[in-house]
């Protein structure tokens, strides 16, 4: 029994000794783990802090970038609608009113033609070698015929224009317009010929300024209906019966009405009674009163109709006379694919306004130089048919007649001219025209001598 008591006493003692021996190790183990955990926690805290700082930096940069984008957008002008985008941000017209719109256009046109004339050749360098001009058709020339056909290539009718348009806040509209081509000869010894460079000078066609209903400057005469001109390969085509004049003027337009004071000039056929050849023809600058023109237009889906009047006072030295003329013209649409274009002109002293001055304005009635307005009339009709969106064709007839008195001016002056033209124009791409035209023209003198012209003409024209 004493042995059992001893055992009971030893067990608690052993347990106490065991605890005493193990406890320090456990304490040391717990301390090492805590330190390791603390180190890991500290590292995690450092990494989280770094991430927070990086995120804050990124957000700051994004905010700054957004601010810069907003400032750039605010500095830029409002975007323009499609088709109105400017080619540069600052104005092209640095000296113009703010908000002025600048535009530019024109076309490149190359003409190639073969001409055959019955009574001699048209002189090289003459305008008649470049396009149809009735007054240049030879009549009664040497030889029974004009010899072999002759060929001409040129690009002188290539054209460009510049326009500056401005509208005020109050609604006033201004326009400045200038148009040029190269049908004007050369500017140096080698220019204007076909020997080497074929260099031709720039020629003024139009130059005017308009303000609301007013126009001042050089443009088409108010007596001419440009909208009635046919679709020709030749520069004009129906030259004989066409009113065709550009000159300086002051014009006022109100609705369908327009009236203008235009540059005056008088062409005079010299007194040469019963002479075999025409007497001298001169141009005077003696006029003191401008030509007066007026026009009325009617337009609709059917086309347009126009009537114009012309009043003139002629002056040659101390001699004077008056005259007047009327012009009717228009275009009638015949369905979606056809139209008829026409013009009819008549009057006393219509000379220089029709057919590029085929007839004179006045004739001298005696050796003293008294003058009298010359009666003339003419017109044209043209049919246009569109075969397809790419192919169209035209048939044209034109004529002019002047009532000369051979007892005053002789037998050698032009009495009449007429012409036929037919063409086909193919447009493989928009604004590109490739055309071919056949033409026949005839000029007749008061003694009934006649000269004929036959021409085959082609052109390539690109408009921009």
Buried (B, 14 or more C-beta within 10 A) or exposed (E): EEEEEEEEEEEEEEEEEEEEEEEEEEEEEEEEEEEEEEEEEEEEEEEEEEEEEEEEEEEEEEEEEEEEEEEEEEEEEEEEEEEEEEEEEEBBBEEBEEEBBBEEEBBBBBBBBEBBBBBBBBEEEEBBBBBBBBBBBBBBBEEEEBEEBBEBEBBBBBBBBBBBBBBEEEEEEBBBBBBBBBBBBBEEEEBBBEEEEBBBBEBEBBBBBBEEEEBEBBBBBBBBBEBBBBBBBBBBBBBBBBBBBBBBBBBBBEEEEBBBBBBBBBBBBBBBEEBEEBBEBEEBEBBEBBBBBBBEBEEEEEBBBBBBBBBBBBBBEEBBBEBBBBBBBBBEBEEEEEBBBBBBBBBBBBBBBBBBBBBBBBBBBEEEBBBBBBBBBBBBBBBBBBEEEEEBBBBBBBBBBBEBBBEBBBBBBBBBBBBBBBBBBBBEEEEBBBBBBBBBBBBBBBBEBBBBBBBBBBBBBBEE
